[in-house]
Amino acid sequence: MIYPWGDERPFNSYSGYFRRMFGGRVQKLAVNAGFTCPNRDGRVGTGGCTFCNNEAFTPSYCVPSKSVAQQIEEGIGFHRNRYRSAERYLVYFQSFSNTYAPLEHLQEIYAQALANPLVAGIVVGTRPDCVDDRVLDYFAGLGERCYVAIEYGIESCYDDTLRRINRGHDFECARRAVEATASRGIHVGAHFILGLPGETDDMLTREADIINSLPLTTVKFHQLQIFNGTPMADEWREHPEHFRFWTLDEYLELFTGILQRLRPDIVVERFAGEAPPRFHCGPTWGLIRNEQLLAMLEKRLRDKGAYQSQLWKCPNG
């Protein structure tokens, strides 16, 4: 069966999306450009989001004391050993809020990335409250000559949850940023955490309908992971009754239901996350890689005859 996104996988995969766009494998490599966050430096708040430990997801070569150009060279060397078929790269500005600086500084940083002939484009991770018209117009200009995506940490569609995790913005802020970005022809990604305190399975399933209402290109989902050194770790130790954790089988079942409701054109970059064991202080699924999780999800979908958008209803009938 060929699905609406043009291949035989039962969900609109990130790898398939890039094969269709570039004609082959494109590898994303992370860099740390030394940005911070308005939820840490006092402009919005202090202490950051209660779940946040950036080190848990940052590759070892991403050191802000190194230039962006040097990190890219080292990242290409790292990924060439692991993914030999990759011929082009997307530079992923991952750590903290990568639009939180004067426009002139952003122009300097992103020019370094795009100067490398093997770089096909950039993916910029940031917060919805860290963009404005001038910044978005700048990225729209870059998007006329290379691939540009802005990935917003939204985390939840529910304002009560956002307040509880000290996010520092509401969901309407995220909607405005996504819509303003998409209106300029920029690819838009969003990140959501499944399992934040206070959210039920039904809330998470209904969240798919809210996500469908956003003009998103890609989406990432992660199961809740609790990391050492975060306020959430302290809360978990003091009030474990505030948290619930799925078994892997339970999570696969939950995510299958979410995927069935998700719009067919939304590319699913990730449905679960992994981090080195030394960062974890809560329950985990053990040493299992994202590639294994992805294979389990695909098998679950095929066994159930399920696929992305199976239960989605087009608003226009």
Summary of the structure (lengths in Angstrom):
residues: 317
radius of gyration: 18.9
end to end distance: 23.1
largest distance: 53.3
contacts: 980
relative contact order: 0.13
helix: 40%
strand: 16%
